[in-house]
């Protein structure tokens, strides 16, 4: 059995005071935790990370510089363990990254790879979370106005439907009947167009 990596196995510098917290929601089985805690020592064959575990923290250093880039607090649970806290280096002289979302994605993939788990499900969750956040922000700034218009038009159409049905039963009031029917269909058509605009806006690629 290979011994777990420890602090003295590779050059390393601690995480600086200039740091940020990351949002990482991951759990691991006992077997996956064992792989995480075993760490990783660079062999010079493409390994770019030096990783070791000192309870309850997992330290992740860039192997070339020895700088600590990520520090992850992992706590035991009844059936495994969970990430309780994640920190990232924000000293620009040691780590060029400044985007928390990008670091959350990279750190999550590193943890899953080290634990031996497939990263596909994690990427799907990140994508879904980012999409939901984008939609919420779009509603807040009014860029998804077509959706709001569509909802309003559908409501108007549904409210006017009884009047259209009532007018159809009034013999001799052909002008009123025609007006109500045309108004109702116009509201539905406009709502349909607004929904198409909304879908188009959601599917439109974001500008870089």
C-alpha positions in Angstrom: 0.0 0.0 0.0 1.4 3.4 -1.0 1.9 5.9 1.9 -0.2 9.0 1.8 1.5 12.2 0.7 2.5 14.6 3.4 3.7 18.2 3.6 7.4 17.3 3.5 7.1 15.4 0.2 7.3 18.5 -2.0 8.1 22.2 -1.8 5.2 24.2 -0.6 4.1 27.7 0.6 1.0 28.3 2.7 -2.2 29.9 1.4 -1.7 33.7 1.7 -4.0 36.0 3.6 -5.4 37.3 0.2 -7.9 34.6 -0.3 -11.6 34.1 -1.2 -14.2 31.5 -0.3 -15.7 29.2 -2.9 -19.0 27.5 -3.1 -18.4 23.8 -3.4 -21.2 21.4 -2.5 -19.7 17.9 -2.7 -20.0 14.7 -0.7 -17.7 11.7 -0.9 -18.0 8.0 0.1 -15.5 6.6 2.5 -13.6 5.0 -0.4 -13.5 8.2 -2.3 -12.3 10.1 0.8 -9.4 7.5 1.2 -8.3 8.4 -2.4 -8.5 12.1 -1.6 -6.6 11.8 1.7 -3.8 9.8 0.0 -2.9 12.9 -1.9 -0.7 13.3 -4.9 3.0 14.0 -5.3 4.2 15.3 -8.7 6.3 12.8 -10.6 7.2 15.3 -13.3 5.2 13.3 -15.9 2.4 15.8 -16.4 1.3 16.1 -12.7 0.7 19.8 -12.1 -0.5 19.4 -8.5 0.9 18.5 -5.1 -1.9 17.4 -2.8 -1.8 16.3 0.8 -4.3 16.0 3.7 -3.9 17.2 7.3 -7.2 16.7 9.0 -9.6 18.4 8.4 -7.9 20.3 5.5 -6.9 19.1 2.0 -4.1 21.3 0.6 -3.7 21.6 -3.1 -0.4 23.2 -4.3 0.8 24.0 -7.8 3.7 21.7 -8.2 6.0 24.0 -10.2 5.8 26.9 -7.8 4.8 25.1 -4.6 2.1 27.8 -4.0 -1.0 26.7 -2.2 -3.9 27.5 -4.7 -6.8 25.7 -3.0 -7.5 24.7 0.6 -10.5 22.5 1.3 -12.0 21.6 4.7 -13.5 18.1 4.6 -15.5 16.7 7.6 -16.5 13.1 8.2 -20.1 12.1 8.2 -21.8 8.8 9.1 -21.6 7.4 5.5 -18.7 9.4 4.1 -17.6 13.0 4.2 -18.6 16.4 2.9 -16.8 19.6 1.8 -17.5 22.2 4.5 -15.3 25.1 3.3 -13.2 25.9 0.3 -10.6 28.7 -0.1 -8.8 29.9 -3.1 -5.5 31.9 -3.4 -6.2 35.5 -4.5 -2.6 36.7 -4.5 -2.0 37.8 -8.1 1.7 37.0 -7.8 0.9 33.4 -7.1 -2.4 32.7 -8.8 -3.7 34.5 -11.9 -7.3 33.4 -11.4 -9.8 36.1 -10.3 -13.1 34.4 -11.3 -14.7 32.6 -8.4 -17.0 30.6 -10.7 -14.1 29.4 -12.8 -12.2 28.3 -9.7 -15.2 26.5 -8.3 -15.5 24.6 -11.6 -11.7 23.7 -11.6 -11.6 22.8 -7.9 -14.7 20.6 -8.2 -13.2 18.7 -11.1 -9.9 18.3 -9.3 -11.6 16.9 -6.2 -13.7 14.5 -8.3 -10.7 13.4 -10.3 -8.6 12.8 -7.2 -11.5 10.8 -5.6 -11.8 8.7 -8.7 -15.3 9.8 -9.6 -16.6 10.8 -13.0 -17.0 14.6 -13.5 -20.0 14.6 -15.8 -22.7 15.0 -13.2 -20.8 17.8 -11.5 -20.5 19.7 -14.8 -24.2 19.3 -15.5 -25.1 20.7 -12.0 -22.8 23.7 -12.5 -24.3 24.4 -15.9 -27.8 24.1 -14.6 -26.9 26.4 -11.6 -25.3 29.0 -14.0 -28.3 28.9 -16.3 -30.8 29.4 -13.4 -28.7 32.3 -12.1 -28.6 33.9 -15.6 -32.3 33.7 -16.0 -32.9 35.2 -12.6 -30.6 38.1 -13.4 -32.3 38.6 -16.8 -35.7 38.9 -15.1 -34.3 41.3 -12.6 -32.9 43.6 -15.3 -35.9 43.2 -17.5 -34.2 41.6 -20.5 -36.7 38.8 -20.4 -39.6 41.2 -20.9 -41.1 39.0 -23.7 -41.9 36.3 -21.1 -43.6 38.8 -18.9 -45.6 40.1 -21.8 -46.5 36.6 -22.8 -47.9 35.8 -19.3 -49.9 39.1 -19.4 -51.4 38.4 -22.8 -52.3 34.8 -21.9 -54.0 36.1 -18.7 -55.9 38.7 -20.8 -57.0 36.0 -23.3 -58.2 33.7 -20.6 -60.1 36.5 -18.9 -61.7 37.6 -22.2 -62.6 34.0 -23.2 -66.0 33.9 -21.2 -67.0 37.2 -22.9 -66.2 35.7 -26.3 -68.3 32.6 -25.5 -71.1 34.7 -24.1 -71.2 36.9 -27.2 -71.4 33.8 -29.5 -74.7 33.0 -27.9 -76.3 36.4 -28.6 -78.2 36.1 -31.8 -78.2 39.2 -33.9 -75.1 40.9 -32.3 -72.8 39.9 -35.1 -70.5 42.9 -34.7 -70.0 42.3 -31.0 -69.5 38.6 -31.5 -66.9 39.2 -34.2 -65.1 41.8 -32.1 -64.8 39.6 -29.1 -63.7 36.6 -31.1 -61.0 38.6 -33.0 -59.8 40.2 -29.8 -59.4 36.8 -28.1 -57.5 35.2 -31.0 -55.3 38.3 -31.3 -54.3 38.0 -27.7 -53.4 34.3 -28.2 -51.3 35.1 -31.3 -49.4 37.9 -29.6 -48.8 35.7 -26.6 -47.4 33.0 -28.9 -45.1 35.5 -30.6 -43.9 36.7 -27.2 -43.1 33.1 -26.1 -41.1 32.5 -29.3 -39.1 35.7 -28.7 -38.5 34.5 -25.1 -37.2 31.1 -26.3 -35.0 32.8 -28.9 -33.5 35.0 -26.3 -32.8 32.0 -24.0 -31.1 30.1 -26.8 -29.1 33.0 -28.1 -25.4 32.5 -27.4 -23.9 34.9 -24.9 -21.4 37.4 -26.2 -17.9 36.8 -24.9 
